[in-house]
């Protein structure tokens, strides 16, 4: 018997971005890579961990589209991909708009 699960890819990607950014180490990596591209060793040294541990964090960031890896000679260079934040930005704007559309309701809910 097969079970098919249908998920909205957009919701899935939003969840992946939230999950990836929930980790403080990954947020540090994103901040570092937002200023410069770096190889895995540089990222590992910056966050103070082994290359293998840094690679796992980079992989999580890569899977949700926040980091791109490019092969340069023997190194893999990590680069921040700001487009990966697009879904998060859209969600935040939607939440802000809801607050602006229904401020009285939210105020009465807290009282």
C-alpha positions as CSV (number, residue, x, y, z in Angstrom):
1,X,0.0,0.0,0.0
2,X,1.3,3.5,-0.9
3,X,0.6,6.6,1.0
4,X,1.0,9.9,-0.9
5,X,1.6,13.1,1.1
6,X,0.9,16.3,-0.7
7,X,2.7,19.4,0.8
8,X,2.9,22.9,-0.4
9,X,6.5,23.4,-1.4
10,X,6.4,27.0,-0.5
11,X,5.2,26.2,3.1
12,X,7.9,23.5,3.3
13,X,10.6,26.0,2.3
14,X,9.4,28.6,4.8
15,X,9.6,25.9,7.5
16,X,13.1,24.9,6.4
17,X,14.3,28.5,6.5
18,X,12.8,29.0,10.0
19,X,14.4,25.7,11.2
20,X,17.8,26.6,9.7
21,X,17.8,30.1,11.3
22,X,16.6,28.8,14.7
23,X,20.2,27.6,15.4
24,X,22.5,30.4,16.6
25,X,25.5,28.9,15.0
26,X,23.8,29.0,11.6
27,X,22.8,32.6,12.2
28,X,26.4,33.4,12.9
29,X,27.5,31.6,9.7
30,X,24.9,33.6,7.7
31,X,26.1,36.9,9.2
32,X,29.7,35.9,8.4
33,X,28.9,34.9,4.8
34,X,26.8,38.0,4.2
35,X,30.0,40.0,4.3
36,X,32.3,37.6,2.3
37,X,32.5,34.3,0.6
38,X,34.6,31.7,2.4
39,X,35.8,28.2,2.2
40,X,34.8,25.6,4.7
41,X,37.9,26.0,6.8
42,X,37.3,29.7,7.2
43,X,33.7,29.2,8.2
44,X,34.7,26.5,10.7
45,X,37.4,28.7,12.2
46,X,35.0,31.6,12.5
47,X,32.4,29.7,14.4
48,X,35.0,27.7,16.4
49,X,34.2,24.1,15.3
50,X,35.6,21.3,13.2
51,X,35.1,21.4,9.4
52,X,32.8,18.4,9.7
53,X,30.5,20.1,12.2
54,X,30.6,23.3,10.1
55,X,29.8,21.3,7.0
56,X,26.6,19.9,8.6
57,X,25.5,23.5,9.4
58,X,26.4,24.6,5.8
59,X,24.4,21.7,4.4
60,X,21.3,22.7,6.4
61,X,21.7,26.3,5.1
62,X,22.2,25.0,1.6
63,X,19.1,22.8,1.7
64,X,16.8,25.8,2.3
65,X,18.5,28.0,-0.2
66,X,20.4,30.3,2.1
67,X,23.9,29.2,1.1
68,X,25.4,28.1,-2.3
69,X,28.5,26.0,-2.5
70,X,30.9,26.6,-5.5
71,X,33.9,24.4,-6.3
72,X,37.1,26.5,-6.7
73,X,40.0,24.3,-7.3
74,X,40.2,21.9,-4.3
75,X,38.0,24.1,-2.1
76,X,34.3,24.5,-1.8
77,X,33.5,28.1,-1.3
78,X,30.4,29.0,0.6
79,X,28.4,32.0,-0.5
80,X,25.3,33.6,1.1
81,X,22.2,33.5,-1.1
82,X,20.0,36.4,-0.1
83,X,17.2,35.2,-2.3
84,X,16.8,32.3,0.2
85,X,15.3,34.8,2.6
86,X,12.5,35.8,0.1
87,X,9.9,33.4,1.5
88,X,10.7,34.5,5.0
89,X,10.5,38.1,4.0
90,X,7.1,37.5,2.4
91,X,5.8,35.7,5.5
92,X,7.0,38.5,7.8
93,X,5.3,41.1,5.6
94,X,2.1,39.1,5.6
95,X,2.1,38.9,9.4
96,X,2.8,42.7,9.7
97,X,0.0,43.4,7.3
98,X,-2.4,41.2,9.3
99,X,-1.5,43.2,12.4
100,X,-2.2,46.5,10.5
101,X,-5.5,45.1,9.1
102,X,-6.8,43.9,12.5
103,X,-5.3,46.0,15.3
104,X,-8.5,46.3,17.3
105,X,-9.0,42.5,17.4
106,X,-5.5,41.9,18.6
107,X,-5.8,44.5,21.3
108,X,-9.0,43.0,22.6
109,X,-7.5,39.5,22.5
110,X,-4.8,40.5,24.9
111,X,-7.2,42.1,27.5
